[in-house]
Structure formats: structure tokens, C-alpha cells
Amino acid sequence: MKISPVQAIVASLVILAAGLLGEAFKPQQLMASPSTVLDLEKAIPRQFGEWKYVPSVGLVTPTDAPDADRRGSGIYSQEVARGYADRAGNVVMLLVAYGPVQDGRLKAHFPEVCYNAAGFRVSAKITAGVTYQDGAAPLILSRLTAVKERRFEPISYWMRVGNDVATGVFDRQMARLKYGLRGLIPDGALIRVSTVGLAEDVSYRLQDQFIRDLITAVPPENRKFFVGSS
């Protein structure tokens, strides 16, 4: 099919306009300033409510993901992995991983990736809501179980992208798109809690209590890091 000079000019203008629009809407500004990012080691208390820090708890971490999925060491700038025990001796494992850039190249990945990479069988994911403060909307999080040999590990997690909470790939992509249209590159945090050696229903009740206690213990000015804001 022969293209007329007019069609060639129109096509060139369309390509040029698309390129200009793409550049105009390309995110340029980081939402998080390095000077305002929390030092997670200090910001996350080692003791709160009836929970006390316990050392040497073996957590599955994001570094267990395949190298192809990690895309280098630039995804996370901070990572805190701890165990906490209540008065009854029940242990909850907490992982908080923070990345200043959530874009198409660098983005936090979900626990399913880490656990599969570590040889676990991972169940289908469900969502649940946890009320952590009177008057606040429930925190929507994901739940799944991971099994490897005799280790049975129920898991609850959520991801903050900018000021939004995401529980899956679609939520995360929509949040990134929303900020991208405003020229912003959001930061992100993965918050994950899990337990080993307890029944699934008992685990989730214990995890919900831990999440409520943790968010309550964090100073109000720092809570946005964990639960975002509207």
C-alpha cells in the first residue's frame, strides 16, 4: 500500500505528539525526600504492648527471590526483620522492607515470590480487613499460607505505594499510574507478619492483634509510613 505525502506527514506528527506526551507524563519527581524517610531500625519499637523482641528468628526475606526478580540491590534501601513474643510465648515474625522508588523497573515484589523462590508451596491469596483505630477505615491486607516440609506459615501482608495501600499487582499498578500522571514516582513499603506452629485461624487472630498493637505504638506522625493516607 502506497502512503501519500499527506499521510506520511500526519503519521510523523502523531508519532512526534505521542513521544512528546510520553515525555510530558513521564514521572520526574520522587514523592519521598531522603531527609524525611524514617530510619526503620529506630522507628519500629523493639517492645510495645505485651510484645518483646526475640533474636535469631528465621524469616524468609526478599533476598530469597531469584536474581532476575530482584533486579539488583536497588529495590530496597531499608529492611527490618524481627521476631516478637507475647506473654504466652507466641512468636510473630515481622518484615518491613522499604524502597524509595516504585516504577516500572524497580518495584517491591510480593511475598508469594519470596516464598516460592525459597521452596514453599503457597496457597491462593485472600483479602481481609483489620480495624486498628477508632474512626479509621479498616486496613485491607492479604492473607496466604506457605508450607515447606513441616513448616506451616500463615502470612498477612500489605504494601504501601505512595499514600495508598495495595494488596495485589493491579492495585499497585493503579497507584503507580495515578501518581505517574501527576509526574510523581511513589515510594513503597512492604509490611509482612507471619507465625509458625499455630493453626491458621489462631495465627490470623494473633497477627491482627500484633498489627493493631504495632500501629498504635508508632507515633501518629509516623503511621502514614505503614498505612498511607487518603
C-alpha positions as CSV (number, residue, x, y, z in Angstrom):
1,M,0.0,0.0,0.0
2,K,1.4,3.3,-1.1
3,I,1.4,6.1,1.5
4,S,0.7,9.6,0.3
5,P,2.9,12.6,1.4
6,V,0.0,13.9,3.5
7,Q,-0.5,10.5,5.3
8,A,3.3,10.4,5.9
9,I,3.2,13.9,7.4
10,V,0.2,13.0,9.6
11,A,1.8,9.8,10.8
12,S,5.0,11.7,11.6
13,L,3.0,14.3,13.6
14,V,1.2,11.5,15.5
15,I,4.5,9.8,16.4
16,L,6.0,13.1,17.4
17,A,3.0,14.0,19.6
18,A,3.0,10.6,21.2
19,G,6.6,11.0,22.1
20,L,6.1,14.5,23.5
21,L,3.1,13.4,25.6
22,G,5.0,10.4,26.9
23,E,7.9,12.6,27.9
24,A,5.5,15.1,29.5
25,F,3.8,12.5,31.6
26,K,6.9,10.6,32.5
27,P,7.3,10.8,36.3
28,Q,10.1,13.0,37.3
29,Q,9.8,13.8,41.0
30,L,10.3,11.4,43.9
31,M,7.4,11.6,46.4
32,A,9.8,10.7,49.3
33,S,12.5,13.0,50.3
34,P,15.6,11.3,51.7
35,S,15.5,13.8,54.6
36,T,12.0,12.7,55.6
37,V,12.3,8.9,55.3
38,L,12.1,7.0,58.6
39,D,15.1,5.2,60.0
40,L,13.2,1.9,60.4
41,E,15.6,0.4,62.9
42,K,14.7,3.3,65.3
43,A,11.1,3.9,64.2
44,I,9.9,0.4,64.8
45,P,9.9,-0.3,68.5
46,R,11.5,-3.4,69.9
47,Q,9.0,-3.6,72.7
48,F,5.4,-2.4,72.7
49,G,2.2,-3.6,74.4
50,E,2.8,-7.1,75.6
51,W,5.3,-7.8,72.7
52,K,9.0,-8.1,73.2
53,Y,11.8,-8.5,70.7
54,V,13.3,-12.0,70.4
55,P,16.5,-12.6,68.4
56,S,17.5,-15.2,66.0
57,V,14.2,-15.9,64.3
58,G,14.5,-17.3,60.8
59,L,12.5,-15.2,58.5
60,V,12.0,-15.6,54.7
61,T,13.3,-12.3,53.3
62,P,13.1,-10.5,49.9
63,T,16.6,-11.5,49.2
64,D,15.3,-15.1,48.8
65,A,13.7,-14.0,45.5
66,P,15.5,-15.0,42.3
67,D,18.1,-12.6,41.0
68,A,16.0,-12.0,37.9
69,D,13.2,-10.7,40.1
70,R,15.4,-8.6,42.4
71,R,17.0,-6.7,39.5
72,G,19.9,-5.8,41.7
73,S,20.1,-4.2,45.1
74,G,18.2,-1.0,44.3
75,I,14.7,-2.1,45.2
76,Y,15.1,-1.8,49.0
77,S,17.1,0.8,50.8
78,Q,16.0,-0.5,54.3
79,E,14.9,-3.8,55.6
80,V,14.0,-4.8,59.1
81,A,13.3,-8.4,60.0
82,R,12.4,-9.2,63.7
83,G,10.6,-11.7,65.9
84,Y,8.4,-10.6,68.8
85,A,6.9,-12.8,71.5
86,D,3.9,-12.1,73.7
87,R,3.4,-13.1,77.3
88,A,2.2,-16.6,76.3
89,G,5.4,-17.2,74.3
90,N,3.7,-16.9,70.9
91,V,6.1,-15.5,68.3
92,V,5.1,-13.2,65.4
93,M,7.7,-12.5,62.7
94,L,7.7,-9.0,61.2
95,L,9.3,-7.9,58.0
96,V,9.3,-4.3,56.8
97,A,11.1,-3.5,53.5
98,Y,11.3,0.0,52.1
99,G,12.1,1.2,48.6
100,P,12.3,4.9,47.6
101,V,11.4,4.2,44.0
102,Q,8.3,2.2,42.8
103,D,8.4,2.4,39.0
104,G,8.3,0.0,36.0
105,R,11.9,-1.1,36.6
106,L,12.2,-1.1,40.4
107,K,9.3,-2.2,42.5
108,A,8.8,-4.2,45.6
109,H,7.6,-7.7,45.0
110,F,5.0,-9.7,46.9
111,P,5.7,-12.4,49.5
112,E,4.4,-15.1,47.1
113,V,7.6,-14.6,45.0
114,C,9.9,-14.8,48.0
115,Y,8.3,-17.9,49.5
116,N,8.0,-19.7,46.1
117,A,11.7,-19.0,45.5
118,A,12.6,-20.4,48.9
119,G,10.8,-23.7,48.0
120,F,7.5,-23.2,49.8
121,R,4.1,-24.2,48.4
122,V,1.9,-21.0,48.6
123,S,-1.9,-21.1,48.9
124,A,-4.3,-18.9,47.0
125,K,-4.5,-15.4,48.4
126,I,-7.5,-13.9,50.1
127,T,-8.1,-10.3,51.5
128,A,-9.2,-9.3,54.9
129,G,-9.7,-6.0,56.9
130,V,-8.2,-5.2,60.2
131,T,-9.5,-2.3,62.3
132,Y,-6.6,-0.6,64.0
133,Q,-8.1,2.7,65.2
134,D,-11.5,4.0,66.1
135,G,-12.8,6.2,63.2
136,A,-10.2,5.0,60.7
137,A,-11.1,2.8,57.7
138,P,-10.0,-0.9,58.2
139,L,-6.6,-1.7,56.9
140,I,-7.0,-4.1,53.9
141,L,-4.4,-6.8,53.7
142,S,-3.7,-10.1,52.0
143,R,-3.5,-13.5,53.6
144,L,-1.9,-16.7,52.4
145,T,-0.2,-19.8,53.8
146,A,3.2,-21.1,52.9
147,V,4.2,-24.8,53.5
148,K,7.6,-26.4,53.3
149,E,8.2,-29.8,54.8
150,R,7.0,-29.5,58.4
151,R,6.9,-25.7,58.4
152,F,3.3,-24.2,58.1
153,E,3.4,-20.4,58.0
154,P,0.2,-18.3,57.7
155,I,1.1,-14.8,56.4
156,S,-0.6,-11.4,56.4
157,Y,0.8,-8.6,54.4
158,W,0.1,-5.3,52.7
159,M,2.1,-2.9,50.5
160,R,2.1,0.9,50.7
161,V,2.6,2.7,47.4
162,G,2.8,6.4,47.9
163,N,-0.2,7.2,50.1
164,D,-2.1,4.1,49.0
165,V,-2.4,0.6,50.3
166,A,-2.1,-2.2,47.7
167,T,-2.8,-5.9,48.2
168,G,-2.0,-7.1,44.6
169,V,-0.4,-6.3,41.3
170,F,-3.5,-4.5,39.9
171,D,-3.8,-2.2,43.0
172,R,-0.1,-1.4,42.8
173,Q,-0.2,-0.6,39.1
174,M,-3.2,1.6,39.5
175,A,-1.5,3.5,42.3
176,R,1.7,4.0,40.2
177,L,-0.4,5.2,37.3
178,K,-2.2,7.7,39.5
179,Y,1.0,9.2,40.7
180,G,2.7,8.9,37.3
181,L,0.0,11.1,35.7
182,R,0.9,13.8,38.3
183,G,4.6,13.4,37.5
184,L,5.4,11.6,40.7
185,I,7.4,8.5,41.4
186,P,6.0,6.9,44.6
187,D,8.0,5.2,47.3
188,G,6.8,1.9,48.7
189,A,6.9,-0.3,51.8
190,L,6.1,-4.0,52.2
191,I,4.8,-4.9,55.7
192,R,4.5,-8.6,56.4
193,V,3.7,-10.6,59.6
194,S,3.7,-14.4,60.0
195,T,3.6,-17.1,62.5
196,V,4.8,-20.7,62.6
197,G,3.5,-23.6,64.7
198,L,-0.1,-22.4,65.2
199,A,-3.4,-23.2,63.5
200,E,-4.4,-20.9,60.7
201,D,-7.3,-19.2,62.5
202,V,-5.3,-18.8,65.7
203,S,-2.4,-17.4,63.7
204,Y,-4.5,-14.7,62.0
205,R,-6.1,-13.6,65.2
206,L,-2.7,-13.3,66.8
207,Q,-1.4,-11.4,63.7
208,D,-4.3,-9.0,63.7
209,Q,-3.6,-8.2,67.4
210,F,0.0,-7.7,66.6
211,I,-0.7,-5.3,63.7
212,R,-3.1,-3.3,65.9
213,D,-0.6,-3.1,68.7
214,L,2.2,-2.1,66.4
215,I,0.3,0.7,64.6
216,T,-0.9,2.0,67.9
217,A,2.7,2.0,69.3
218,V,4.0,4.0,66.4
219,P,3.9,7.8,66.9
220,P,1.0,9.4,64.9
221,E,3.3,11.3,62.7
222,N,4.9,8.0,61.6
223,R,1.8,6.0,61.0
224,K,1.5,7.2,57.4
225,F,4.5,5.2,56.6
226,F,2.7,2.0,57.4
227,V,-0.9,2.6,56.4
228,G,-0.7,5.5,54.0
229,S,-3.3,8.3,54.0
230,S,-6.3,9.3,52.0
